[in-house]
Amino acid sequence: MPREPKVERFNAHVKSKYQIYNSIFMTLPFEGIEDTGVLLPLFDTVCAAGYEQEKNPTQIVEDFFQRYLQDKSEKQRIDMLFRFIQFIERQVVLFDAIEDASYRIVNNMDGRGTLRNIKEEAEAQRKVDELKAYLRKFRIRPVLTAHPTQFYPGAVLGIIRDLSEALKQDDLPLIRRLLAQLGKTPFFKKTKPTPYNEAVSLIWYLENVFYHSASYIYNYLKQNVFKSDDIDNQIIELGFWPGGDRDGNPFVTTEITRKVARRLKSTVLKNYYRDLRELRRRITFPGTVKPLTKLESKLYDAIFTTEKNSIQLDELLGTLEETRVLLVEKHQSLFLEELDDLINKVKLFGFHFATLDIRQDSRVHHHVMKTLVEGTQGQGIFPKDYLQLSEADQIEALAKVQAQLKPEDFEDEITSKTLGSIYAMREIQLLNGERGSDRYIISNNQTMLNVMEAFAFFRLCNWEEPTVDIVPLFETVTDLENADQVMEKLYTNPAYAKHLARRGHKQTIMLGFSDGTKDGGYLMANWSIYRAKEELTAVSRKHNIKVVFFDGRGGPPARGGGKTHQFYASLGETIEAEEIQLTVQGQTISSNFGTRDSCQYNLEQLLSSGVNNSIFRDRGDFEPEDRATLNDLAQISYKAYVDFKQHPRFLGYLERMSTLKYYAKTNIGSRPSKRGSSDELNFSDLRAIPFVGSWSQLKQNVPGFYGVGTALESYEKAGKFDQVESLYHNSMFFRTLLENSMMSLTKSFFALTAYMQEDEEFGDFWKLIYEEYERTKRLLLKLSGFDELMENQPAMRASIQERERIVLPLLTIQQFALKKIQELRKQSDTDEEQLAVFEKMVTRSLFGNINASRNSA
């Protein structure tokens, strides 16, 4: 029987089920909100009809009040809007749970981009040996970060998981109880989480999802591709930032870093312990019982007693391997597959589970170095005139420094914390193994000096030959352009070259999509990163260095998200791609890796993208004329975006017409929502997440398309559109960029904010954005030949449309509240109490809107 198209499976198993279970949810008897379930559908209808009639949010809400709440007081009306917010954010949860429950049905788990597909394609093309050779050197590394884009508190995430399981079983009584629980469980966090709280929340995914999905993939490859031969390669590594990422987060302390590392180790040991107990119920043969019993006892002690070092990794693996030999030689390989599963998990996750990266900003490092120089005067560690030396002479001095400075020797807090993080890395390596913490990332890296300062910190902490990779992060367009020159200098520096030799002649370089887009616009950011990768690959190959690229990606296309798998499959031979490393954050963790099915599917897609790029690639690199076209498009787009960013109304629009300043009030992340302590809004202090998120809340999604339409139109007006068509036809990279931009356009809804065009101060600015939206949409449809946006992805388009329909009333309430705030602030005698109510309404409405965008990657 032929398989239904994906969009039909979505409609049958997600959309239809949502309508059924939402009707149940709307009729549940929640205390104090009896009318909400009746009135919300009516409000939903009023909203949809209102925008069709070109009404603004204020008119729509007032119409609803007049029709259905005419006899209610102002307070009762406002209370009803708050109840609508509560209901809608829970409707989004229900939709998430239904999508999770139907994931395996909607997504073909054996289809394109899966392991089975890779294996069968390799067999068909007689490339199995080539596939094996590639998998013996290729790796993927998803790195979980605590960047605040996940608005669900832990209790709600738990309900989503339980509800998904109940939905799979069609367990109606349990579904009703879980929906009732959902209705009463608060979403709003009264206090910010600590970095340790964030770490514990994300370790749940390691323990319950990645542990099983990653090992399943490894087992499948070993059994079906390698026919049980050793792979001699991890293939999947996991990274972790909560508790180690210090960039802009003053709340990350040395003790929290240590505490997170201990939690990572204890969690993975608990997983091994559970698996071993299951194994012992099956492997009960002569010669196996005693060593496995002893192993279980030692694992127990390492987890639950003070004997934390009661077992070593080599001992654990050694005992399991010896048991394996016995099973094969004396017990007919009974339960060998189950034992191999545990052995493979231990090889994958060690005692560290996921590598805890340490990250700090180069500007902080410079401050620390100045403090160290001034605080060690007379000790002969630095030249007396170090701070007055040229950059080249400072670098030469840093290459030779050696000392044993202690964190407690310095009163300056950030200096003490920075030195403390170095000592913590060494302690973690002793506790969890070298992979426990072996990367130090430098944000805002601009020069060779930035790298050498971080490198010197290790030698100043008496770690002469650090078993740590120093990872520069290049973010802005200018930094990306200069990156290859920085690395050329580093590769030829004798001290750093010696360090790289000890690290296996391998250099990891991080590239920032989020801040790159914020700085240079969508097209230029992505093209700058592509070119930087080419140039960094060339300079690294020249010096016989294996370069590994680590991509700082977010969820939506504007922050490097979107169709990441196609992006990696589109890289050519000019870019080193033996490893794919990328950050995974916020709702992207819960949506793409939140269940075992989705985690397995998306890990397999990442693996397949590397395989397709290297083994099954059917097209070469850019032709010179296509490269010239893309470069020109990027430059035109960049100028349009920079002009837009420098518009005199730009910052005022964000500050007064968007939800930007309300992000800090949501308490979803431990770090501040902007850099710097100034009350005045400064573009350079803006973090990418609230910046992109604010445009998303406005349903304008500017960072995902602005400048693209202008660039395409320039070629149309010049009669050269055929050159763009050639580029689109020849380059999967370019097509992927534009299809991701289509996603940003699909999630835009300018009818929501059309009232702003009448604003005396910001009307022309709104029109500027709308015109670029229309321009981009028209030209993307012309270029692609589509009749509608995302025509080639009907299932994802349907999911987006359903989510946008659910939150339309919520967006309307948010804009209604923002307009009220603007009006109140214009009054000479502002009613502060009323102002606080509407500000709370805006803040509360952020949750559902952001959570509804979880399918953005």
Helices and strands as residue ranges (DSSP letters): H 6-10, I 11-15, H 16-26, H 36-52, H 57-68, H 74-101, H 103-106, H 115-124, H 128-135, E 139-145, H 154-168, H 172-184, H 195-205, I 206-210, H 211-220, I 221-225, E 239-240, H 254-282, H 289-304, H 313-330, H 336-349, E 355-356, E 358-361, H 362-375, G 386-388, H 391-398, G 407-409, H 413-432, G 434-436, E 439-443, H 448-460, E 469-474, H 477-491, H 494-502, E 506-512, H 513-520, H 522-542, E 546-552, G 557-559, H 564-569, E 579-585, H 587-592, H 596-614, H 624-645, H 650-657, G 660-665, G 683-685, H 688-697, G 702-704, H 708-717, H 721-730, H 732-746, G 750-758, H 763-784, H 794-826, H 832-851, G 854-856
